[in-house]
Amino acid sequence: MKTTVTLKRFYFKEVEIEIDNNLLKGMGCEEISTYLMEEYPYDEEDEEFNKAELQDLEVDYKGRIYEDTDRFDIYDGDEQVYGGHL
């Protein structure tokens, strides 16, 4: 007889990037969304990302993750007006 327990831990690094408004000038929320998902060169932030601390992501016993990952948010002042997952 054999009993196997498999434990998985999920780890991540997180950086917050503020996009220059000049890059987004004249775009609506959906156009910004498309730009962020398809065109923005995230590889330019690799050095900042490499310096970020490793954090753990909580996963319940059924493997569900309760935190949002890889997302963007668009704010008008302090109010979030649009956002989603990348």
Secondary structure, 3 states (H helix, E strand, C coil): CCCCCCCCCEEECCCCCCCCHHHHCCCCHHHHHHHHHHCCCHHHHHHHHHHCCCEEECECCCCCECCCCCEEEEEECCEEEEEEEC
